[in-house]
Amino acid sequence: IISHLPGLKGLARANPPLGPTDAFDFLVDETMLHKIVDYTNTRIWLCRLSKPEPRPPWMDPVDVVELRALMGVLFLTGVFKSAGEDAESLWATYGTGRDVLRAVMPLKRFRFLCSVLQFDNQETR
């Protein structure tokens, strides 16, 4: 027995998403993104303290635009069905890699951001 019709609900029904970024904004709003950026930058800061000067540029703090780009890269790897594929082969330049991923960010930056991505405050966990 079907108790309700499938489809969009609530705000999504009143303002249907026009594109992928609109659909993403229904799931993750700006406030959430800013919190993720703050928590991730705290973790980056801790990593930077352990490295001597000069620090590599891929250890720079992240901002909301770059976080959105990282999320986009992660979604694209899902679209490409690259679940078990090595990141080096995704960024490869000899014909098997994905050009769009190399255009978004370097492989070292992608790996670093994935290793420090933080969704909560470790001190209040």
C-alpha positions, 0 to 999 in steps of 0.5 A, spaced: 500 500 500 502 506 497 501 511 503 504 517 499 506 519 492 514 519 491 517 525 489 520 532 492 518 534 499 517 541 502 522 546 500 524 542 494 517 541 492 516 549 492 522 551 489 525 545 485 532 545 483 534 547 477 541 544 476 546 539 480 548 545 485 541 547 487 540 540 489 546 540 493 544 546 496 538 543 499 542 537 502 548 542 504 547 549 506 552 555 506 552 554 514 554 547 514 560 549 509 562 554 513 563 549 519 566 544 515 571 549 512 573 552 520 573 545 522 578 542 516 582 549 517 583 547 524 586 540 522 590 543 517 593 548 522 595 542 526 598 539 520 602 545 518 605 546 525 608 539 524 612 541 518 618 545 517 618 551 513 617 552 508 611 549 507 608 546 501 602 550 497 598 544 498 598 545 505 594 552 505 588 553 508 581 551 504 575 556 503 568 554 501 569 555 494 575 549 494 571 545 499 565 545 494 570 543 488 572 538 493 565 535 493 564 536 486 570 531 485 568 526 489 561 526 486 564 526 479 569 520 481 562 516 483 559 518 476 565 515 473 564 509 477 571 510 480 570 507 487 576 502 487 580 506 482 587 509 485 587 516 485 593 516 481 590 513 475 584 518 475 589 524 475 594 520 470 596 524 464 597 518 459 590 518 456 587 514 462 586 519 467 580 524 467 581 531 465 576 534 469 579 532 475 586 535 473 583 541 471 579 542 478 585 541 483 592 537 483 592 530 486 597 532 492 592 537 494 586 532 493 589 527 497 591 532 503 584 535 503 581 528 503 586 526 509 584 533 513 577 533 511 573 534 518 566 535 519 566 536 527 570 539 532 574 534 535 574 537 542 567 537 543 566 530 540 
